[in-house]
Amino acid sequence: MKILLRNPRREIEMQGTRSVNRLLDDLDLNRESHLVIRNGTLVPGDALLADADEIEVRPVISGGSH
């Protein structure tokens, strides 16, 4: 699968089906701090990702009002 990581922006390839949670573990990223988008749709941690999927991993950005 092709994975686009943000902050810093980079692309990597990984082989094999895996869950979102496993992917984030393999990338050493915290689940609570990242959103995973498969083929344009936000997916939960237990969703399975396949080799043909295009994945984007974005950091969660929180803000507040002053």
PQR file with spaces between the fields and no chain letter, atoms N, CA, C, O and H, PARSE charges and radii, in Angstrom:
ATOM       1  N    MET     1       0.848   -1.185    0.000 -0.4000 1.5000
ATOM       2  CA   MET     1       0.000    0.000    0.000 -0.0000 2.0000
ATOM       3  C    MET     1       0.881    1.231    0.000  0.5500 1.7000
ATOM       4  O    MET     1       1.987    1.223    0.540 -0.5500 1.4000
ATOM       5  N    LYS     2       0.379    2.282   -0.609 -0.4000 1.5000
ATOM       6  CA   LYS     2       1.108    3.546   -0.634 -0.0000 2.0000
ATOM       7  C    LYS     2       0.606    4.382    0.546  0.5500 1.7000
ATOM       8  O    LYS     2      -0.598    4.558    0.731 -0.5500 1.4000
ATOM       9  H    LYS     2      -0.520    2.289   -1.048  0.4000 1.0000
ATOM      10  N    ILE     3       1.546    4.889    1.335 -0.4000 1.5000
ATOM      11  CA   ILE     3       1.193    5.657    2.521 -0.0000 2.0000
ATOM      12  C    ILE     3       1.809    7.045    2.421  0.5500 1.7000
ATOM      13  O    ILE     3       3.020    7.194    2.260 -0.5500 1.4000
ATOM      14  H    ILE     3       2.524    4.746    1.185  0.4000 1.0000
ATOM      15  N    LEU     4       0.957    8.053    2.518 -0.4000 1.5000
ATOM      16  CA   LEU     4       1.403    9.443    2.521 -0.0000 2.0000
ATOM      17  C    LEU     4       1.354    9.928    3.963  0.5500 1.7000
ATOM      18  O    LEU     4       0.296    9.946    4.592 -0.5500 1.4000
ATOM      19  H    LEU     4      -0.027    7.932    2.648  0.4000 1.0000
ATOM      20  N    LEU     5       2.510   10.319    4.474 -0.4000 1.5000
ATOM      21  CA   LEU     5       2.610   10.841    5.833 -0.0000 2.0000
ATOM      22  C    LEU     5       2.751   12.350    5.777  0.5500 1.7000
ATOM      23  O    LEU     5       3.445   12.885    4.912 -0.5500 1.4000
ATOM      24  H    LEU     5       3.370   10.305    3.964  0.4000 1.0000
ATOM      25  N    ARG     6       2.106   13.019    6.678 -0.4000 1.5000
ATOM      26  CA   ARG     6       2.188   14.483    6.775 -0.0000 2.0000
ATOM      27  C    ARG     6       2.997   14.862    8.005  0.5500 1.7000
ATOM      28  O    ARG     6       2.991   14.159    9.016 -0.5500 1.4000
ATOM      29  H    ARG     6       1.542   12.584    7.380  0.4000 1.0000
ATOM      30  N    ASN     7       3.682   15.972    7.897 -0.4000 1.5000
ATOM      31  CA   ASN     7       4.385   16.560    9.038 -0.0000 2.0000
ATOM      32  C    ASN     7       5.503   15.683    9.577  0.5500 1.7000
ATOM      33  O    ASN     7       5.322   15.155   10.674 -0.5500 1.4000
ATOM      34  H    ASN     7       3.686   16.542    7.076  0.4000 1.0000
ATOM      35  N    PRO     8       6.606   15.477    8.941 -0.5600 1.5000
ATOM      36  CA   PRO     8       6.945   15.996    7.615  0.2800 2.0000
ATOM      37  C    PRO     8       6.325   15.135    6.519  0.5500 1.7000
ATOM      38  O    PRO     8       6.039   13.955    6.726 -0.5500 1.4000
ATOM      39  N    ARG     9       6.124   15.736    5.363 -0.4000 1.5000
ATOM      40  CA   ARG     9       5.490   15.045    4.236 -0.0000 2.0000
ATOM      41  C    ARG     9       6.487   14.073    3.620  0.5500 1.7000
ATOM      42  O    ARG     9       7.604   14.443    3.259 -0.5500 1.4000
ATOM      43  H    ARG     9       6.357   16.694    5.195  0.4000 1.0000
ATOM      44  N    ARG    10       6.055   12.824    3.511 -0.4000 1.5000
ATOM      45  CA   ARG    10       6.868   11.797    2.855 -0.0000 2.0000
ATOM      46  C    ARG    10       5.950   10.648    2.445  0.5500 1.7000
ATOM      47  O    ARG    10       4.865   10.482    3.003 -0.5500 1.4000
ATOM      48  H    ARG    10       5.147   12.523    3.804  0.4000 1.0000
ATOM      49  N    GLU    11       6.387    9.865    1.477 -0.4000 1.5000
ATOM      50  CA   GLU    11       5.633    8.705    1.006 -0.0000 2.0000
ATOM      51  C    GLU    11       6.443    7.452    1.238  0.5500 1.7000
ATOM      52  O    GLU    11       7.653    7.423    1.013 -0.5500 1.4000
ATOM      53  H    GLU    11       7.268   10.000    1.024  0.4000 1.0000
ATOM      54  N    ILE    12       5.752    6.404    1.697 -0.4000 1.5000
ATOM      55  CA   ILE    12       6.405    5.111    1.866 -0.0000 2.0000
ATOM      56  C    ILE    12       5.485    4.034    1.296  0.5500 1.7000
ATOM      57  O    ILE    12       4.292    4.264    1.096 -0.5500 1.4000
ATOM      58  H    ILE    12       4.769    6.428    1.880  0.4000 1.0000
ATOM      59  N    GLU    13       6.048    2.872    1.041 -0.4000 1.5000
ATOM      60  CA   GLU    13       5.284    1.708    0.566 -0.0000 2.0000
ATOM      61  C    GLU    13       5.411    0.620    1.626  0.5500 1.7000
ATOM      62  O    GLU    13       6.487    0.405    2.184 -0.5500 1.4000
ATOM      63  H    GLU    13       7.016    2.685    1.204  0.4000 1.0000
ATOM      64  N    MET    14       4.296   -0.067    1.899 -0.4000 1.5000
ATOM      65  CA   MET    14       4.306   -1.218    2.790 -0.0000 2.0000
ATOM      66  C    MET    14       3.506   -2.331    2.121  0.5500 1.7000
ATOM      67  O    MET    14       2.528   -2.069    1.421 -0.5500 1.4000
ATOM      68  H    MET    14       3.422    0.107    1.446  0.4000 1.0000
ATOM      69  N    GLN    15       3.925   -3.559    2.340 -0.4000 1.5000
ATOM      70  CA   GLN    15       3.251   -4.716    1.768 -0.0000 2.0000
ATOM      71  C    GLN    15       2.469   -5.447    2.852  0.5500 1.7000
ATOM      72  O    GLN    15       2.875   -5.461    4.014 -0.5500 1.4000
ATOM      73  H    GLN    15       4.719   -3.771    2.909  0.4000 1.0000
ATOM      74  N    GLY    16       1.362   -6.046    2.477 -0.4000 1.5000
ATOM      75  CA   GLY    16       0.600   -6.888    3.397 -0.0000 2.0000
ATOM      76  C    GLY    16      -0.585   -6.179    4.012  0.5500 1.7000
ATOM      77  O    GLY    16      -0.545   -4.982    4.299 -0.5500 1.4000
ATOM      78  H    GLY    16       1.032   -6.035    1.533  0.4000 1.0000
ATOM      79  N    THR    17      -1.652   -6.955    4.208 -0.4000 1.5000
ATOM      80  CA   THR    17      -2.854   -6.447    4.861 -0.0000 2.0000
ATOM      81  C    THR    17      -2.577   -6.263    6.347  0.5500 1.7000
ATOM      82  O    THR    17      -1.919   -7.092    6.977 -0.5500 1.4000
ATOM      83  H    THR    17      -1.685   -7.927    3.975  0.4000 1.0000
ATOM      84  N    ARG    18      -3.082   -5.176    6.890 -0.4000 1.5000
ATOM      85  CA   ARG    18      -2.921   -4.919    8.331 -0.0000 2.0000
ATOM      86  C    ARG    18      -4.010   -3.963    8.786  0.5500 1.7000
ATOM      87  O    ARG    18      -4.601   -3.245    7.979 -0.5500 1.4000
ATOM      88  H    ARG    18      -3.616   -4.503    6.378  0.4000 1.0000
ATOM      89  N    SER    19      -4.269   -3.963   10.082 -0.4000 1.5000
ATOM      90  CA   SER    19      -5.254   -3.027   10.635 -0.0000 2.0000
ATOM      91  C    SER    19      -4.639   -1.636   10.737  0.5500 1.7000
ATOM      92  O    SER    19      -3.420   -1.473   10.690 -0.5500 1.4000
ATOM      93  H    SER    19      -3.789   -4.546   10.738  0.4000 1.0000
ATOM      94  N    VAL    20      -5.499   -0.650   10.876 -0.4000 1.5000
ATOM      95  CA   VAL    20      -5.039    0.730   11.079 -0.0000 2.0000
ATOM      96  C    VAL    20      -4.146    0.800   12.317  0.5500 1.7000
ATOM      97  O    VAL    20      -3.079    1.412   12.280 -0.5500 1.4000
ATOM      98  H    VAL    20      -6.489   -0.782   10.914  0.4000 1.0000
ATOM      99  N    ASN    21      -4.580    0.173   13.414 -0.4000 1.5000
ATOM     100  CA   ASN    21      -3.782    0.200   14.644 -0.0000 2.0000
ATOM     101  C    ASN    21      -2.407   -0.433   14.444  0.5500 1.7000
ATOM     102  O    ASN    21      -1.408    0.078   14.951 -0.5500 1.4000
ATOM     103  H    ASN    21      -5.448   -0.324   13.445  0.4000 1.0000
ATOM     104  N    ARG    22      -2.351   -1.541   13.710 -0.4000 1.5000
ATOM     105  CA   ARG    22      -1.071   -2.196   13.439 -0.0000 2.0000
ATOM     106  C    ARG    22      -0.179   -1.311   12.568  0.5500 1.7000
ATOM     107  O    ARG    22       1.026   -1.212   12.804 -0.5500 1.4000
ATOM     108  H    ARG    22      -3.162   -1.956   13.299  0.4000 1.0000
ATOM     109  N    LEU    23      -0.775   -0.672   11.564 -0.4000 1.5000
ATOM     110  CA   LEU    23      -0.013    0.238   10.708 -0.0000 2.0000
ATOM     111  C    LEU    23       0.629    1.343   11.546  0.5500 1.7000
ATOM     112  O    LEU    23       1.816    1.632   11.397 -0.5500 1.4000
ATOM     113  H    LEU    23      -1.754   -0.753   11.373  0.4000 1.0000
ATOM     114  N    LEU    24      -0.155    1.953   12.419 -0.4000 1.5000
ATOM     115  CA   LEU    24       0.385    3.029   13.251 -0.0000 2.0000
ATOM     116  C    LEU    24       1.464    2.510   14.192  0.5500 1.7000
ATOM     117  O    LEU    24       2.458    3.197   14.430 -0.5500 1.4000
ATOM     118  H    LEU    24      -1.120    1.718   12.539  0.4000 1.0000
ATOM     119  N    ASP    25       1.280    1.296   14.736 -0.4000 1.5000
ATOM     120  CA   ASP    25       2.322    0.686   15.567 -0.0000 2.0000
ATOM     121  C    ASP    25       3.596    0.475   14.750  0.5500 1.7000
ATOM     122  O    ASP    25       4.695    0.779   15.213 -0.5500 1.4000
ATOM     123  H    ASP    25       0.473    0.738   14.543  0.4000 1.0000
ATOM     124  N    ASP    26       3.437   -0.052   13.519 -0.4000 1.5000
ATOM     125  CA   ASP    26       4.601   -0.294   12.657 -0.0000 2.0000
ATOM     126  C    ASP    26       5.335    1.002   12.328  0.5500 1.7000
ATOM     127  O    ASP    26       6.553    1.003   12.152 -0.5500 1.4000
ATOM     128  H    ASP    26       2.543   -0.298   13.143  0.4000 1.0000
ATOM     129  N    LEU    27       4.592    2.105   12.246 -0.4000 1.5000
ATOM     130  CA   LEU    27       5.191    3.411   11.947 -0.0000 2.0000
ATOM     131  C    LEU    27       5.625    4.148   13.209  0.5500 1.7000
ATOM     132  O    LEU    27       6.151    5.259   13.140 -0.5500 1.4000
ATOM     133  H    LEU    27       3.602    2.104   12.390  0.4000 1.0000
ATOM     134  N    ASP    28       5.398    3.517   14.369 -0.4000 1.5000
ATOM     135  CA   ASP    28       5.727    4.106   15.670 -0.0000 2.0000
ATOM     136  C    ASP    28       5.005    5.442   15.882  0.5500 1.7000
ATOM     137  O    ASP    28       5.594    6.423   16.334 -0.5500 1.4000
ATOM     138  H    ASP    28       4.971    2.614   14.424  0.4000 1.0000
ATOM     139  N    LEU    29       3.698    5.446   15.537 -0.4000 1.5000
ATOM     140  CA   LEU    29       2.865    6.632   15.688 -0.0000 2.0000
ATOM     141  C    LEU    29       1.743    6.353   16.673  0.5500 1.7000
ATOM     142  O    LEU    29       1.226    5.237   16.726 -0.5500 1.4000
ATOM     143  H    LEU    29       3.219    4.649   15.169  0.4000 1.0000
ATOM     144  N    ASN    30       1.367    7.350   17.446 -0.4000 1.5000
ATOM     145  CA   ASN    30       0.315    7.247   18.456 -0.0000 2.0000
ATOM     146  C    ASN    30      -1.063    7.356   17.809  0.5500 1.7000
ATOM     147  O    ASN    30      -1.317    8.291   17.050 -0.5500 1.4000
ATOM     148  H    ASN    30       1.787    8.257   17.402  0.4000 1.0000
ATOM     149  N    ARG    31      -1.958    6.406   18.104 -0.4000 1.5000
ATOM     150  CA   ARG    31      -3.306    6.382   17.516 -0.0000 2.0000
ATOM     151  C    ARG    31      -4.097    7.634   17.869  0.5500 1.7000
ATOM     152  O    ARG    31      -4.804    8.173   17.017 -0.5500 1.4000
ATOM     153  H    ARG    31      -1.751    5.646   18.721  0.4000 1.0000
ATOM     154  N    GLU    32      -3.994    8.104   19.104 -0.4000 1.5000
ATOM     155  CA   GLU    32      -4.757    9.275   19.535 -0.0000 2.0000
ATOM     156  C    GLU    32      -4.278   10.561   18.869  0.5500 1.7000
ATOM     157  O    GLU    32      -4.989   11.566   18.873 -0.5500 1.4000
ATOM     158  H    GLU    32      -3.420    7.666   19.796  0.4000 1.0000
ATOM     159  N    SER    33      -3.090   10.533   18.305 -0.4000 1.5000
ATOM     160  CA   SER    33      -2.507   11.738   17.715 -0.0000 2.0000
ATOM     161  C    SER    33      -2.573   11.780   16.194  0.5500 1.7000
ATOM     162  O    SER    33      -2.115   12.744   15.581 -0.5500 1.4000
ATOM     163  H    SER    33      -2.512    9.717   18.302  0.4000 1.0000
ATOM     164  N    HIS    34      -3.147   10.728   15.571 -0.4000 1.5000
ATOM     165  CA   HIS    34      -3.140   10.646   14.105 -0.0000 2.0000
ATOM     166  C    HIS    34      -4.469   10.168   13.547  0.5500 1.7000
ATOM     167  O    HIS    34      -5.145    9.326   14.138 -0.5500 1.4000
ATOM     168  H    HIS    34      -3.520    9.945   16.070  0.4000 1.0000
ATOM     169  N    LEU    35      -4.829   10.723   12.394 -0.4000 1.5000
ATOM     170  CA   LEU    35      -5.997   10.292   11.640 -0.0000 2.0000
ATOM     171  C    LEU    35      -5.512    9.468   10.454  0.5500 1.7000
ATOM     172  O    LEU    35      -4.506    9.799    9.828 -0.5500 1.4000
ATOM     173  H    LEU    35      -4.279   11.407   11.914  0.4000 1.0000
ATOM     174  N    VAL    36      -6.237    8.388   10.150 -0.4000 1.5000
ATOM     175  CA   VAL    36      -5.873    7.549    9.009 -0.0000 2.0000
ATOM     176  C    VAL    36      -7.016    7.611    8.003  0.5500 1.7000
ATOM     177  O    VAL    36      -8.174    7.356    8.334 -0.5500 1.4000
ATOM     178  H    VAL    36      -7.054    8.119   10.659  0.4000 1.0000
ATOM     179  N    ILE    37      -6.662    7.954    6.774 -0.4000 1.5000
ATOM     180  CA   ILE    37      -7.632    8.125    5.694 -0.0000 2.0000
ATOM     181  C    ILE    37      -7.305    7.111    4.602  0.5500 1.7000
ATOM     182  O    ILE    37      -6.191    7.088    4.079 -0.5500 1.4000
ATOM     183  H    ILE    37      -5.721    8.161    6.506  0.4000 1.0000
ATOM     184  N    ARG    38      -8.297    6.262    4.258 -0.4000 1.5000
ATOM     185  CA   ARG    38      -8.123    5.258    3.209 -0.0000 2.0000
ATOM     186  C    ARG    38      -8.954    5.667    2.003  0.5500 1.7000
ATOM     187  O    ARG    38     -10.173    5.813    2.097 -0.5500 1.4000
ATOM     188  H    ARG    38      -9.202    6.281    4.682  0.4000 1.0000
ATOM     189  N    ASN    39      -8.291    5.851    0.876 -0.4000 1.5000
ATOM     190  CA   ASN    39      -8.979    6.183   -0.370 -0.0000 2.0000
ATOM     191  C    ASN    39      -9.967    7.336   -0.175  0.5500 1.7000
ATOM     192  O    ASN    39     -11.068    7.322   -0.726 -0.5500 1.4000
ATOM     193  H    ASN    39      -7.301    5.732    0.799  0.4000 1.0000
ATOM     194  N    GLY    40      -9.557    8.338    0.623 -0.4000 1.5000
ATOM     195  CA   GLY    40     -10.363    9.545    0.813 -0.0000 2.0000
ATOM     196  C    GLY    40     -11.353    9.495    1.959  0.5500 1.7000
ATOM     197  O    GLY    40     -12.069   10.471    2.184 -0.5500 1.4000
ATOM     198  H    GLY    40      -8.663    8.349    1.070  0.4000 1.0000
ATOM     199  N    THR    41     -11.422    8.363    2.710 -0.4000 1.5000
ATOM     200  CA   THR    41     -12.389    8.225    3.794 -0.0000 2.0000
ATOM     201  C    THR    41     -11.682    7.922    5.110  0.5500 1.7000
ATOM     202  O    THR    41     -10.815    7.050    5.166 -0.5500 1.4000
ATOM     203  H    THR    41     -10.840    7.571    2.527  0.4000 1.0000
ATOM     204  N    LEU    42     -12.048    8.636    6.160 -0.4000 1.5000
ATOM     205  CA   LEU    42     -11.502    8.403    7.500 -0.0000 2.0000
ATOM     206  C    LEU    42     -11.891    7.005    7.960  0.5500 1.7000
ATOM     207  O    LEU    42     -13.049    6.610    7.821 -0.5500 1.4000
ATOM     208  H    LEU    42     -12.752    9.344    6.115  0.4000 1.0000
ATOM     209  N    VAL    43     -10.936    6.246    8.508 -0.4000 1.5000
ATOM     210  CA   VAL    43     -11.214    4.866    8.925 -0.0000 2.0000
ATOM     211  C    VAL    43     -10.875    4.663   10.399  0.5500 1.7000
ATOM     212  O    VAL    43      -9.962    5.304   10.921 -0.5500 1.4000
ATOM     213  H    VAL    43      -9.996    6.567    8.620  0.4000 1.0000
ATOM     214  N    PRO    44     -11.621    3.756   11.085 -0.5600 1.5000
ATOM     215  CA   PRO    44     -11.367    3.460   12.495  0.2800 2.0000
ATOM     216  C    PRO    44     -10.152    2.557   12.670  0.5500 1.7000
ATOM     217  O    PRO    44      -9.639    1.997   11.701 -0.5500 1.4000
ATOM     218  N    GLY    45      -9.701    2.421   13.901 -0.4000 1.5000
ATOM     219  CA   GLY    45      -8.496    1.649   14.208 -0.0000 2.0000
ATOM     220  C    GLY    45      -8.565    0.182   13.871  0.5500 1.7000
ATOM     221  O    GLY    45      -7.533   -0.438   13.616 -0.5500 1.4000
ATOM     222  H    GLY    45     -10.118    2.876   14.688  0.4000 1.0000
ATOM     223  N    ASP    46      -9.776   -0.403   13.864 -0.4000 1.5000
ATOM     224  CA   ASP    46      -9.886   -1.834   13.581 -0.0000 2.0000
ATOM     225  C    ASP    46     -10.118   -2.137   12.099  0.5500 1.7000
ATOM     226  O    ASP    46     -10.257   -3.302   11.726 -0.5500 1.4000
ATOM     227  H    ASP    46     -10.615    0.102   14.071  0.4000 1.0000
ATOM     228  N    ALA    47     -10.162   -1.109   11.253 -0.4000 1.5000
ATOM     229  CA   ALA    47     -10.352   -1.319    9.810 -0.0000 2.0000
ATOM     230  C    ALA    47      -9.120   -2.003    9.220  0.5500 1.7000
ATOM     231  O    ALA    47      -7.992   -1.725    9.625 -0.5500 1.4000
ATOM     232  H    ALA    47     -10.049   -0.163   11.556  0.4000 1.0000
ATOM     233  N    LEU    48      -9.347   -2.900    8.258 -0.4000 1.5000
ATOM     234  CA   LEU    48      -8.243   -3.572    7.580 -0.0000 2.0000
ATOM     235  C    LEU    48      -7.852   -2.805    6.322  0.5500 1.7000
ATOM     236  O    LEU    48      -8.698   -2.377    5.538 -0.5500 1.4000
ATOM     237  H    LEU    48     -10.264   -3.126    7.929  0.4000 1.0000
ATOM     238  N    LEU    49      -6.554   -2.649    6.158 -0.4000 1.5000
ATOM     239  CA   LEU    49      -5.997   -1.946    5.008 -0.0000 2.0000
ATOM     240  C    LEU    49      -5.339   -2.969    4.090  0.5500 1.7000
ATOM     241  O    LEU    49      -4.635   -3.864    4.556 -0.5500 1.4000
ATOM     242  H    LEU    49      -5.866   -2.997    6.795  0.4000 1.0000
ATOM     243  N    ALA    50      -5.567   -2.838    2.786 -0.4000 1.5000
ATOM     244  CA   ALA    50      -5.045   -3.792    1.807 -0.0000 2.0000
ATOM     245  C    ALA    50      -3.951   -3.153    0.955  0.5500 1.7000
ATOM     246  O    ALA    50      -3.777   -1.935    0.944 -0.5500 1.4000
ATOM     247  H    ALA    50      -6.140   -2.111    2.407  0.4000 1.0000
ATOM     248  N    ASP    51      -3.222   -4.005    0.245 -0.4000 1.5000
ATOM     249  CA   ASP    51      -2.120   -3.539   -0.604 -0.0000 2.0000
ATOM     250  C    ASP    51      -2.554   -2.495   -1.627  0.5500 1.7000
ATOM     251  O    ASP    51      -1.781   -1.593   -1.950 -0.5500 1.4000
ATOM     252  H    ASP    51      -3.363   -4.995    0.253  0.4000 1.0000
ATOM     253  N    ALA    52      -3.780   -2.604   -2.140 -0.4000 1.5000
ATOM     254  CA   ALA    52      -4.246   -1.694   -3.187 -0.0000 2.0000
ATOM     255  C    ALA    52      -4.697   -0.340   -2.649  0.5500 1.7000
ATOM     256  O    ALA    52      -4.962    0.573   -3.430 -0.5500 1.4000
ATOM     257  H    ALA    52      -4.407   -3.336   -1.877  0.4000 1.0000
ATOM     258  N    ASP    53      -4.788   -0.195   -1.324 -0.4000 1.5000
ATOM     259  CA   ASP    53      -5.285    1.050   -0.728 -0.0000 2.0000
ATOM     260  C    ASP    53      -4.247    2.161   -0.795  0.5500 1.7000
ATOM     261  O    ASP    53      -3.040    1.924   -0.742 -0.5500 1.4000
ATOM     262  H    ASP    53      -4.572   -0.937   -0.689  0.4000 1.0000
ATOM     263  N    GLU    54      -4.764    3.390   -0.916 -0.4000 1.5000
ATOM     264  CA   GLU    54      -3.926    4.579   -0.760 -0.0000 2.0000
ATOM     265  C    GLU    54      -4.278    5.172    0.591  0.5500 1.7000
ATOM     266  O    GLU    54      -5.434    5.499    0.857 -0.5500 1.4000
ATOM     267  H    GLU    54      -5.744    3.582   -0.959  0.4000 1.0000
ATOM     268  N    ILE    55      -3.277    5.307    1.435 -0.4000 1.5000
ATOM     269  CA   ILE    55      -3.466    5.708    2.827 -0.0000 2.0000
ATOM     270  C    ILE    55      -2.807    7.061    3.054  0.5500 1.7000
ATOM     271  O    ILE    55      -1.720    7.335    2.545 -0.5500 1.4000
ATOM     272  H    ILE    55      -2.338    5.041    1.219  0.4000 1.0000
ATOM     273  N    GLU    56      -3.481    7.894    3.820 -0.4000 1.5000
ATOM     274  CA   GLU    56      -2.894    9.159    4.261 -0.0000 2.0000
ATOM     275  C    GLU    56      -2.962    9.180    5.778  0.5500 1.7000
ATOM     276  O    GLU    56      -4.005    8.893    6.366 -0.5500 1.4000
ATOM     277  H    GLU    56      -4.364    7.671    4.234  0.4000 1.0000
ATOM     278  N    VAL    57      -1.845    9.521    6.407 -0.4000 1.5000
ATOM     279  CA   VAL    57      -1.785    9.632    7.865 -0.0000 2.0000
ATOM     280  C    VAL    57      -1.531   11.089    8.191  0.5500 1.7000
ATOM     281  O    VAL    57      -0.514   11.659    7.795 -0.5500 1.4000
ATOM     282  H    VAL    57      -0.998    9.754    5.929  0.4000 1.0000
ATOM     283  N    ARG    58      -2.473   11.692    8.922 -0.4000 1.5000
ATOM     284  CA   ARG    58      -2.371   13.103    9.290 -0.0000 2.0000
ATOM     285  C    ARG    58      -2.331   13.252   10.793  0.5500 1.7000
ATOM     286  O    ARG    58      -3.053   12.554   11.505 -0.5500 1.4000
ATOM     287  H    ARG    58      -3.299   11.229    9.243  0.4000 1.0000
ATOM     288  N    PRO    59      -1.501   14.151   11.287 -0.5600 1.5000
ATOM     289  CA   PRO    59      -1.532   14.421   12.728  0.2800 2.0000
ATOM     290  C    PRO    59      -2.821   15.157   13.083  0.5500 1.7000
ATOM     291  O    PRO    59      -3.323   15.972   12.308 -0.5500 1.4000
ATOM     292  N    VAL    60      -3.341   14.855   14.265 -0.4000 1.5000
ATOM     293  CA   VAL    60      -4.511   15.561   14.773 -0.0000 2.0000
ATOM     294  C    VAL    60      -4.054   16.948   15.192  0.5500 1.7000
ATOM     295  O    VAL    60      -3.088   17.092   15.942 -0.5500 1.4000
ATOM     296  H    VAL    60      -2.933   14.193   14.894  0.4000 1.0000
ATOM     297  N    ILE    61      -4.747   17.959   14.708 -0.4000 1.5000
ATOM     298  CA   ILE    61      -4.419   19.340   15.061 -0.0000 2.0000
ATOM     299  C    ILE    61      -5.591   19.903   15.848  0.5500 1.7000
ATOM     300  O    ILE    61      -6.713   19.987   15.347 -0.5500 1.4000
ATOM     301  H    ILE    61      -5.531   17.842   14.099  0.4000 1.0000
ATOM     302  N    SER    62      -5.318   20.280   17.067 -0.4000 1.5000
ATOM     303  CA   SER    62      -6.397   20.851   17.870 -0.0000 2.0000
ATOM     304  C    SER    62      -6.106   22.333   18.102  0.5500 1.7000
ATOM     305  O    SER    62      -4.960   22.777   18.176 -0.5500 1.4000
ATOM     306  H    SER    62      -4.407   20.212   17.474  0.4000 1.0000
ATOM     307  N    GLY    63      -7.175   23.046   18.206 -0.4000 1.5000
ATOM     308  CA   GLY    63      -7.036   24.477   18.456 -0.0000 2.0000
ATOM     309  C    GLY    63      -8.163   24.934   19.348  0.5500 1.7000
ATOM     310  O    GLY    63      -9.110   24.188   19.596 -0.5500 1.4000
ATOM     311  H    GLY    63      -8.106   22.686   18.146  0.4000 1.0000
ATOM     312  N    GLY    64      -8.071   26.104   19.810 -0.4000 1.5000
ATOM     313  CA   GLY    64      -9.117   26.619   20.672 -0.0000 2.0000
ATOM     314  C    GLY    64      -9.362   28.074   20.396  0.5500 1.7000
ATOM     315  O    GLY    64      -8.635   28.719   19.641 -0.5500 1.4000
ATOM     316  H    GLY    64      -7.301   26.710   19.608  0.4000 1.0000
ATOM     317  N    SER    65     -10.390   28.574   21.016 -0.4000 1.5000
ATOM     318  CA   SER    65     -10.675   29.999   20.861 -0.0000 2.0000
ATOM     319  C    SER    65     -10.057   30.746   22.026  0.5500 1.7000
ATOM     320  O    SER    65      -9.825   30.180   23.095 -0.5500 1.4000
ATOM     321  H    SER    65     -10.981   28.050   21.629  0.4000 1.0000
ATOM     322  N    HIS    66      -9.803   31.987   21.810 -0.4000 1.5000
ATOM     323  CA   HIS    66      -9.167   32.818   22.839 -0.0000 2.0000
ATOM     324  C    HIS    66     -10.203   33.633   23.556  0.5500 1.7000
ATOM     325  O    HIS    66      -9.868   34.399   24.461 -0.5500 1.4000
ATOM     326  H    HIS    66      -9.992   32.446   20.942  0.4000 1.0000
